[in-house]
Amino acid sequence: MPASPAAYLLLHLFLRLTAKTCFECLIDGGQFCLENNKCIGNSTEIKCEKTVDLSINCPSVPALQYAYDDEFVRYTVLPVIAAARRPDPQACLDNQLPTMKAFKRREANCSSLFSDVKCAGYTGYDETRKLIVLSIRGSHGVHQYYDLWKIGNQKSLFLEQIPDGTVPFFDVGRVTKVFHDNFESLWFGGLGEDLHHLIKTYPDFEIWITGYSMGASLALITSAYVALTGMSHPHNMKVILLGCPRCTDYQFAMWHSMNFPYSYHIIHAHDYAPRVPFFDNIDNISLYHPRTEVWYNNEMKEGDGYIICEQADQPFCSSQIQNLSTPDHMHYFNMDITRWADHGCPKNREDFKPIFGTHQRIIFEEEKENNSPVNYHFLVAIVSILLNFI
C-alpha cells in the first residue's frame, strides 16, 4: 500500500539530505554507494553492490506538495488519456469527468513514408477544476508501428534503412528524431494553437499534459516546448505519462528533472515500451527517462502497491527487468485502455478488465526466453499490432 503522508515526508526529508551528499560526491569525481549512503570515491577496496555515478540517479523523491496519488491518476487522469484515442473525446469525458469539456481534437500526418500514419491529440478545459488538459494518442496502425520501429539501434527488419537518430531540442539536449518530427507535425498542425488559445482564455488555470505509449513521449516533448517557449511555467504543469518509451538524452532528462516538480512516468510491471529502444543507444547517444518513475510490479488493481523510484533510470527500478511483456503495456490500472476507450469509457469498468493477466504474462515471458532477441522484438511488434485492433 502507498506510504502515509507523514512517512512520505520523512522519506523526502531524508533523501534530500542524502541527495545533496550524492551530488557533492559526484562533483568531486567519486561514486555514491546506495547501500550505506556514503561517498566511496574511486577506491576499488571498498565493496558496494549498488553505486551511483550520474547525478540524475542521486536518491531523491518529489516534494510532498507534488506527491504521487494513485487515486487521482486512476480515476481522473486515465479517462483524459483514454479520450485521446477517440475521434470524439467528449464521449469519454462525459462518462467519467462531466465538468471537463473537449476543446478541439487534431490529427496530422506524421510519416514521410505513409499517408495513413496519423498522430492525434486534443485539448480541453474544466472550469470547475480550473485546469487545461492536453492529451496525445498512442501509436495506431501497422504503418505507424513500422515508423516507430526505426528508433532501434539497428537496421529495420522490414527494410534496409538506417534509424533516424536524435536531433537537438533547443539548448537543453537531444530527442529521438521520429518523436521530434511527430511532435512538430501535431503541434504545428493546430494542437499548439489550441493550447495557446486556452492559456490566453484561462491564464490562471493549471495545465495537465499527458499521454500513453508513443503519446507519452510526445507529451514529454510538448511539456518541454511549452516551458521553453514561455507559454507556461513548469510549476504550473502536471506531466503524467503512461508506458512512455525513452526519447531523450541525458542532458534533456536532467533538465526536465530539475525544472518540472510534478512529472511522473508510470510503468506497469514488465511493460516493454519504457525499455524501448531495446538497444543501449541511438547514434552513440544513450537515452534516459527523466524523473520520476512510478513502478507497479503487479496487476495495478485498486489497492496494489507501487514504488516511487529514488533514481531516474538505468539500471534501477523497472530497468532491472529483463523479461519484457506486451500485455503489460496494453493494460494500465487493471484496465484494457483500448477497449474501454473504444466503448466510450463506460462508468462500469468491470467489463474492461485485462484479458491477459499474470499467468498469461509469465507464459509469454517463458516463450520469449526460448527465442532469439531479434525474434522476440519482432513478436512484440506483431502482438502489439494485433492487440491494437482487438
C-alpha positions in Angstrom: 0.0 0.0 0.0 1.2 3.6 -0.5 3.0 5.2 2.3 1.2 7.7 4.6 1.8 11.4 4.1 3.9 11.6 7.3 6.1 8.7 6.2 6.4 10.2 2.7 7.5 13.5 4.3 10.1 11.8 6.4 11.4 9.8 3.4 11.6 13.0 1.4 13.5 14.9 4.1 15.9 12.0 4.5 16.5 11.7 0.8 17.0 15.4 0.4 20.0 15.2 2.7 21.5 12.1 1.1 20.9 13.6 -2.4 22.9 16.6 -1.5 25.8 14.4 -0.3 25.5 12.3 -3.5 25.7 15.4 -5.8 28.7 16.7 -4.0 30.3 13.2 -4.2 29.9 13.1 -8.0 31.1 16.6 -8.5 34.3 15.6 -6.7 34.7 12.7 -9.1 33.6 9.9 -6.8 30.9 7.3 -6.7 28.0 7.3 -4.3 27.1 4.0 -2.5 23.4 3.4 -2.1 23.9 0.7 0.5 25.3 3.0 3.1 24.6 6.4 1.6 28.2 7.3 1.6 30.7 8.6 -1.0 33.2 5.9 -1.8 35.4 8.0 -4.1 37.2 5.9 -6.7 38.5 3.3 -4.2 38.5 -0.2 -5.5 39.0 -1.6 -2.0 35.5 -0.6 -0.8 32.9 -3.1 -1.8 29.5 -1.7 -2.9 26.9 -3.5 -5.0 24.8 -0.5 -5.8 26.5 2.7 -6.8 25.5 5.9 -8.5 27.8 7.6 -11.0 25.3 10.0 -12.6 23.7 13.0 -10.9 20.3 12.2 -12.3 20.3 9.0 -10.2 21.2 10.6 -6.9 18.5 9.5 -4.4 15.5 11.8 -4.5 11.7 11.9 -4.4 9.3 14.7 -5.3 8.4 17.2 -2.5 5.2 16.4 -0.6 3.1 19.0 -2.3 3.9 17.2 -5.6 3.4 13.7 -4.2 2.0 10.9 -6.4 -1.6 10.0 -5.9 -2.8 6.6 -7.3 -6.5 7.5 -7.0 -6.0 10.8 -8.8 -4.3 9.1 -11.8 -6.5 6.1 -11.8 -9.8 7.9 -11.8 -9.1 11.4 -13.1 -6.1 11.2 -15.4 -6.8 7.8 -17.0 -10.0 9.0 -18.6 -8.2 12.0 -20.0 -5.7 9.7 -21.6 -8.2 7.2 -22.9 -10.3 10.0 -24.5 -7.4 10.8 -26.8 -8.0 7.5 -28.6 -11.5 8.6 -29.7 -12.5 10.8 -32.7 -14.9 12.3 -30.1 -13.0 12.7 -26.8 -16.1 14.2 -25.2 -17.8 10.8 -25.1 -15.2 9.6 -22.6 -15.2 12.8 -20.7 -19.0 12.9 -20.3 -19.0 9.4 -18.8 -16.1 9.9 -16.4 -15.4 13.7 -15.9 -18.6 15.5 -16.9 -17.3 19.0 -15.9 -14.4 18.7 -18.4 -15.0 19.8 -22.0 -13.0 18.9 -25.0 -12.0 22.0 -27.0 -10.5 20.7 -30.2 -9.1 17.4 -31.5 -6.3 17.5 -34.0 -4.9 14.9 -36.4 -1.8 15.3 -38.6 0.2 13.1 -40.9 3.4 12.2 -39.1 5.2 9.9 -41.5 7.4 10.7 -44.5 6.7 7.2 -45.8 3.0 6.5 -45.3 0.0 8.8 -45.9 -2.2 6.9 -43.5 0.0 7.4 -40.4 -1.7 9.9 -38.2 -0.8 11.4 -34.8 -3.7 12.7 -32.8 -4.4 14.6 -29.7 -6.9 17.0 -28.1 -7.1 20.0 -25.8 -9.8 20.5 -23.2 -10.6 22.6 -20.1 -12.5 22.3 -16.9 -13.8 25.5 -15.4 -14.8 23.7 -12.2 -11.4 22.3 -11.5 -9.7 25.3 -13.1 -7.5 23.4 -15.5 -6.5 22.9 -19.1 -5.7 19.5 -20.5 -3.6 18.3 -23.5 -3.7 14.6 -24.2 -1.9 12.8 -27.1 -3.0 9.4 -28.5 -0.6 6.5 -28.6 0.6 4.7 -31.8 -2.0 3.5 -34.1 -1.9 1.1 -37.1 0.6 -1.1 -38.8 2.5 1.6 -40.7 2.9 3.7 -37.6 4.4 0.7 -35.8 6.9 0.4 -38.5 7.8 4.1 -38.3 8.4 3.7 -34.6 10.4 0.5 -35.1 13.1 2.6 -36.7 14.1 4.1 -33.4 16.0 0.9 -32.6 19.8 0.9 -33.0 19.9 -1.4 -36.0 18.6 -1.8 -39.5 14.9 -2.4 -39.7 13.6 -6.0 -40.0 11.4 -4.8 -42.9 13.7 -2.5 -44.9 17.4 -1.9 -45.1 17.1 1.6 -43.6 19.3 3.2 -41.0 17.4 4.6 -38.0 16.8 8.3 -37.8 18.8 9.0 -34.7 18.5 12.1 -32.5 18.2 15.8 -33.0 18.9 18.9 -30.8 16.0 20.3 -28.8 16.6 24.0 -28.1 19.7 24.1 -25.9 18.6 21.5 -23.3 19.7 18.3 -25.0 18.5 15.9 -27.7 15.4 13.9 -28.5 14.8 11.0 -30.9 14.1 12.4 -34.4 11.0 10.2 -35.0 9.3 11.5 -31.9 10.5 15.1 -32.5 9.0 15.0 -36.1 5.8 13.5 -34.8 5.5 16.2 -32.1 6.1 19.0 -34.7 3.5 17.6 -37.1 0.9 17.6 -34.4 1.9 20.8 -32.6 2.1 22.9 -35.8 -1.0 21.1 -37.2 -3.1 23.0 -34.7 -2.6 21.5 -31.3 -0.2 24.3 -30.2 -2.6 27.0 -31.5 -5.4 25.4 -29.5 -3.4 25.2 -26.3 -2.2 28.8 -26.7 -5.8 29.9 -27.1 -6.9 28.1 -23.9 -4.0 29.6 -21.9 -4.9 33.1 -23.1 -8.6 32.4 -22.2 -7.8 30.8 -18.8 -4.4 32.3 -17.7 -4.7 31.2 -14.1 -5.6 27.5 -14.9 -3.3 24.6 -14.2 -2.2 22.6 -17.2 -2.1 18.8 -17.4 0.0 17.3 -20.3 -0.4 13.6 -20.6 -0.3 10.6 -23.0 0.1 6.9 -23.3 2.8 4.9 -25.2 4.1 7.0 -28.1 1.7 9.7 -27.0 3.5 9.8 -23.7 6.8 10.6 -25.5 5.2 13.3 -27.5 3.6 14.7 -24.3 7.0 14.8 -22.6 8.5 16.8 -25.6 5.4 19.0 -25.6 5.8 19.9 -21.9 9.4 21.0 -22.6 8.3 23.1 -25.6 5.6 24.8 -23.6 8.1 25.7 -20.9 10.9 26.7 -23.2 8.8 29.0 -25.3 7.3 30.7 -22.2 3.7 29.6 -22.8 3.6 28.4 -19.2 5.9 27.7 -16.3 6.8 24.1 -15.3 5.5 24.7 -11.8 2.1 25.3 -13.4 2.1 21.9 -15.2 1.4 18.3 -14.3 3.1 15.9 -16.6 1.7 12.3 -16.4 3.0 9.7 -18.8 1.9 6.0 -19.1 4.1 3.4 -20.7 6.5 6.1 -22.1 9.3 5.0 -24.5 12.7 6.5 -23.9 13.1 9.5 -26.2 15.6 12.0 -24.6 19.3 12.1 -23.9 20.9 12.6 -20.5 21.1 16.4 -20.8 17.4 16.7 -21.6 16.4 14.2 -18.9 18.4 16.1 -16.4 17.0 19.5 -17.4 13.4 18.2 -17.3 14.0 16.5 -13.9 15.4 19.7 -12.4 12.6 22.0 -13.7 9.4 20.0 -13.5 8.4 19.3 -9.9 5.3 17.3 -10.9 6.3 14.8 -13.6 5.6 11.1 -13.4 6.1 8.3 -15.9 4.2 5.3 -14.7 5.3 1.8 -15.7 3.2 -1.4 -15.4 5.3 -4.4 -14.3 7.3 -5.7 -17.3 5.9 -3.3 -19.9 8.3 -3.4 -22.9 7.7 0.1 -24.2 9.5 2.1 -21.5 12.6 0.0 -22.2 12.5 1.0 -25.9 14.8 1.4 -27.6 15.9 -2.1 -26.8 19.5 -1.2 -27.5 21.8 0.9 -25.4 21.9 3.9 -27.7 20.9 5.7 -30.9 23.8 7.1 -33.0 26.0 6.6 -30.0 23.8 8.7 -27.7 22.4 7.0 -24.6 18.8 7.7 -23.8 17.3 8.3 -20.4 14.0 8.8 -18.7 13.7 12.0 -16.6 12.3 11.7 -13.1 10.1 10.4 -11.6 9.3 6.7 -12.3 6.3 5.1 -10.6 6.6 1.3 -10.9 3.7 -1.0 -10.3 5.2 -4.5 -10.3 1.8 -6.2 -10.1 -1.6 -6.1 -11.9 -2.3 -2.5 -10.9 -5.5 -3.4 -9.2 -7.1 -0.9 -6.8 -5.0 -1.0 -3.6 -1.9 -2.6 -5.3 1.4 -1.1 -4.1 3.9 0.8 -6.2 7.4 2.1 -5.9 8.3 5.8 -6.2 11.8 5.3 -7.6 14.6 7.2 -5.9 16.7 7.0 -9.1 15.7 8.1 -12.6 16.7 5.4 -15.0 19.0 2.5 -15.9 20.0 0.3 -14.2 17.5 1.0 -11.4 13.8 0.2 -10.6 12.0 -1.3 -13.6 15.1 -1.1 -15.8 16.4 -4.1 -13.9 13.7 -6.2 -15.6 15.0 -8.4 -18.4 11.8 -10.4 -19.3 9.6 -7.9 -21.0 5.9 -8.1 -21.7 3.4 -6.8 -24.3 0.3 -7.5 -22.3 1.6 -5.3 -19.5 1.9 -2.4 -22.0 -1.7 -2.8 -23.1 -3.1 -2.8 -19.5 -2.8 0.0 -17.0 -4.6 0.4 -13.7 -6.2 -3.0 -14.4 -7.9 -1.7 -17.5 -7.7 -2.6 -21.1 -7.4 1.0 -22.2 -8.1 0.4 -25.9 -11.3 -1.5 -25.4 -12.5 0.9 -22.7 -11.9 4.0 -24.8 -13.4 2.4 -27.9 -16.6 1.9 -25.9 -16.7 5.5 -24.7 -15.1 4.9 -21.2 -18.3 3.5 -19.6 -18.7 4.1 -15.9 -18.7 0.4 -15.2 -15.1 -0.6 -15.5 -15.6 -4.2 -14.6 -16.3 -5.2 -18.2 -12.9 -3.9 -19.4 -10.6 -5.7 -17.1 -7.5 -7.2 -18.9 -7.9 -10.3 -21.0 -4.3 -11.2 -20.2 -3.2 -11.4 -16.5 -0.2 -12.5 -14.5 -0.5 -16.1 -15.8 -0.5 -15.1 -19.4 2.4 -12.7 -18.9 4.5 -15.4 -17.3 3.8 -17.8 -20.3 4.7 -15.0 -22.7 8.0 -14.4 -20.9 8.9 -18.1 -20.9 8.3 -18.3 -24.6 10.4 -15.2 -25.1 13.4 -16.9 -23.3 13.3 -19.6 -25.9 13.6 -17.2 -28.8 16.5 -15.0 -30.1 16.3 -11.3 -29.2 15.5 -10.3 -32.8 12.6 -12.8 -33.0 11.3 -11.6 -29.7 11.3 -8.0 -30.7 9.6 -8.9 -33.9 7.0 -10.8 -31.9 6.5 -7.8 -29.6 5.7 -5.7 -32.7 3.3 -8.2 -34.1 1.4 -8.8 -30.9 1.2 -5.1 -30.3 -0.4 -4.6 -33.7 -2.9 -7.4 -33.1 -3.9 -6.2 -29.7 -4.4 -2.7 -31.0 -7.2 -3.9 -33.2 -9.0 -6.2 -30.6 
